[in-house]
Amino acid sequence: MGLSSSAARTQRGFRHGLPGPAVAALWLAVGASAAAAQSRSNVYAGLVLEAPAGIEAAAFGNAPYLLGGGAELIFYAPALIGRADGLAAGLQRYGSEGTLATLAGTGSVGLGDFAIGLQYLRYNTEGLPRAPDIQWPAVTADGPPLTEFVASLGYARELFAAVDVGVVAKYLEYQFVSRTERTTLLDVGIAREFGPTMVSLAVRNLGSDLELRGRGLRIPTQFVMGISTEGFEVGELDMFLTSQVARRRDGEIIPAGGVEISYWPVQGYTFRLRAGLQRVVEDRRSPFTFGLAFTGDALTLEYAFQAFDVAGNAHRFGLSFR
């Protein structure tokens, strides 16, 4: 996510080779990220909906790890809410321009599992470029801060002991100066395990567009496929791969993928190194992402980084408990 752009917008080990679908998806993410980006003139609202909602996912180019069981799965894969656990909080700073805060938690009821999520994005609009190849609402180029807030409530359950299904209802509020626009959105998804691989399909951000000062602001509706592998051993290290391919409503295909390498010298204490790659569509940011994490018993501390050519770099910090 770049604040000068539209994007500002339990491992289980196995000793087999990498699953074919996961390898194919990862290569797709890597290959497409090197393609030249085709800029468009569409203007999007809800930049918070495209920003990394999880610190772990941010380190993987905004591709979530579907088998990780983190509460932030509510933002990525509605069907996997039932496999998520605990609490997750994140704070992301984008130079001096803006801040994104996220919070997610999970629970269970008799007929299934539920999760709640909160996302709050505030950024300064002073000095933002008016270039037509950057998807930024021209109405915000006056300088005052703009805020976006999303509250999510999700529900999921397993069907026929074969597939997971889920739905997330979202309330989006978009505020600029004294004007506030609101809309409700919906995510729906399905997921299933195929051996050591988890596959998730989801449609995110279904709902009505917004209008601000007579200018239409489109919601970034997406169809998303994610693929993640279980952990596998490489010598003394544990590894896994994750990937995601999203098709945005304007036709852009945005793939991403990442890898985690972890080492646990003592039972219950794990050091994690993460790296990711994503296709950059409109803005001036690096396609490469990087992250570190440390898990001590049930607590995980996380950090992710992404470089930008303008407006400073993105530093992301997270804390999760499960």
N, C-alpha and C positions, 0 to 999 in steps of 0.2 A: 504494500500500500504506500502510495506517495501522496502527500498533501498538495502536490502540484499536478495531480493526475486523477483519472477516474478510479484508479485502484485505491486512492487515498480514502480512497473509497472503502504385564504379567506375561510377559513373554512366556511362550511354551516352546521349548527347544525341540528341534528335530534334526536329523543328520542326513536328510535326503538332499538332492539337488534342488535348485531354485525352481518353483512351479512355473510352467510355461506361460500362463496368463500374466503372471506378475512381471516376468521378464519382458514380455511384449509391451505391457503398459508402461514400464519404466523406459524402454527404448523410445516409445512414442513421445513420452514427456520430454526426454532429452533431445530428440531430433527436432520436434516442433519448436522447442524454445529457441533454437538457433535461427528460425525463419524470420524474415523481415516482417515487422508488424505493419498491418494495414490500418492506418488511422481512419476514424470515422467522425462525422459531425454530430452524432447523437449526443444528447445531454442527459445524464443520469442523476437521479436523486438516490438517496440511500447508499452513500459511499461506505457507510458502516457495514452494509450487507456484503460488500466485497472485500473488506479488510480482514486480515487474519484474526479469527475469533479465539484461537488457542495458541499459546506460545509454542507448544510442541509442533503444531501444524505450521506455524510461521517459519520454523527452522527447516521444514521440508518443502518450502515454496508454496505454502498454504494448502498442502495436501495432508489431510488428517491420517493418523494411524488408526485404522478401523478396529484393530484387535487390542488396542491399548487400554480400553475401559475407562477413559477419562470422561468427566462430566461434560466437557466441552463438545462431545459428540452431538449434543443437541443442536449445535450450530451447523453441523456438516452432514450427518447421517441419521435422519429421524428414526429409521428402523432399528438402530443399534442403541437406543436409549436404554433398553432393558439389559444390555450388557455393560452399561456404564455404572460407575460407583463413585461416591464421595463428593468432594467439593473442589472447584478449580477457580482461581482468580488470576487475572492478568492485567498488567499496566504497560502501555506502549507509548513511547515518546518519539515524535517525529521532529527532530531538530528543536527549534523554538516555536514551531508553528502550531502544534496540536498534540492532543492526548486522547488515547483510546483506553477505556477501562472495561473489563468484562468480568462477569461472575456467573457461575453455573453450579447447579446442585441436582442431585437425583434422589428418588425415593420409590417406594412400592406401594401398591394397593392390591386388593384381592383379585382384580381382573386384569392386572398388567402393571407396567412400570411407568413412571412419569419423571419429568425433569423440568426445571425452570432455568431460564437464562436471561441475563441483563447485559446490554451493550450500550455504552455512552461514548460518543465521539464529539469533541469540541476542537475547532481549529480556526485560526485566524485567516481572513481572506485578503488582507492587505498585500498588495504586490503580486497577487496571483496572475499568471499570464493570461492574455485574452486570445492566444493563438488558436486558430480554428482546428488544429490537429490535436488539441488537448480537450478531453471531455470534461469541461468544467462549466457550470452555469455562469454565464456572463453577468447575471444579476447579482452575483456575490463578489464582484471585483471591486466593491467600494471600500472594503476594509474591515467592517464589523465582524465579530466572531459568529460562526454558524455552528449549531449543535444538532446532533441526531441521536435519538434514543430509541432503543428497541427492547421490548419485553416479550419473552417467548415462553410458551407453555407447551410441553410435548408429552405425548403418550405413545407407548409401543407395547406390543406383545408378540409372542410366538404363535404361529398358526400351523396346525397339522404336524407339529414337531419337525418342521422342515424349513420354514422361512420366517424371518422377522419382518414385521410391518410396523410403520409408525407415521405419526402426523404431528406437526408443530404449528400452532397458531401464533402469529406475531402481530404486535402493535408497533407501528413505526410513527415517530413524531419528528418532524423536520422543522427547525425554528431558525429564522433569520430576522434580526432586528425585532420588530413588534409583530411579525407575521408568523403564524404557526400553521403547518399543514399536517394532517394525520391520515393514515390509512391502515388497513388490516391486511395481512398477508398470510400465506399458507405454504408449508413445506410438506411433501409426502414422499415416502421412501419404502424400499424393500431391500432386504439383504439376505444372503445365504452363504454358508461356508461350502467350499469345494476342496476337500482334503485340507491341506495346510494353507489355503488361501481364502480370504474373505472378500466377497464382491458385494458392493452396495450400489444401488441405483436410486437417484432422488431427483425430484423436481423442486427447486427452491424459489421462493419469492413470487409465488402466484398471487396476483392481486391488482388493484387499481393503481394507475399512475397518479402523480401529483402535479399541481400547477402552482407556480409562484410568480406573482406579478405578471400574470398573463403568459408566462413561458412554461411550456410543458416540460416536466421532469420525469423521465422514464424510470421505472423500477427495473433493476438488473435481474430479470428472471433467467434462470439457468436450468439446464438439464445436465446432471453430473453422474459420472460413473467413477467409482473408486475401487481400487484393488490393493490389498495389503497381504503380506506373507506373515506367517508365524516366525518366531525367532529360530535361527539356525546357528550352529557353532562353526567358528573358523579358528582353529587352534584354541587359544585361551580366551578368545573373545566371542561375544554373542552379537549377532547382527539381525536386522530385518530390513525389508524394502517396503515402501508404500508409494502409491501413485494416484493421480486423479486427472480426469479429463472433463472439462466443463465446456458446454456449448451455450454461449450467451444468446439472448434473443436477437441481437443484431447479426448473428451468424458467426461471430468470432469463436474459434476453438482455442481454449486456454488450458494446455496440459501442464502438469507439474509432477514432480517426483522427488523422493528423498531416501536417505539411508541413515540408519543409526548403528553405531558401533559402541558396545558397552562392555565394561569390565567390572567385576565385583570381587575385590580381594578378600573381603570378609562377608559372610552371610548377612544379608540385610542392608548392605551398603554398596551402591552401584554408581559408577561414573559413566556418563553418556556423552558421546560426541555425535553431532548431527550435521548433515549437510543436505542441501536441496537445490533444485533447479526448476525454473518455471519460465513459461513464455511471457514476455513483457509485451503488452499490446500497445498502449498509448503513451505511457509516460517514460521519464528518463530515470530509470532505476536499474540496478544490476539484476540480471536473471538469477544470480547465485545467492543463496541464503546459508546461514551458518548458525549453529546452536550448541549449547552446553547444558547439561543437567546433572544433578546429584540427587540420588534417592537414599534416604536414611529411614529404614523401616517403612512407615506409612506416609512419610512426608517427602515431597519432591520439590526442589528449587530449580527453576529453569531460566534460561536466557537465550534470546535469538537476536540476530543482527542482519540487516540488509542495507547496502550502500545506495545512495542516491546521488545523481549528478548535480541536483539543485536542492535547496531548502534543507540541507542537513541529512543525516542518516537516521535510520529507524533502530531504536534500541527497545527491546521487549523483555519484560521480566514477569515471571509467573510463579505461583505457589499452588500446589495441589495436595490434597489429603484424601487418602482412601486405604 
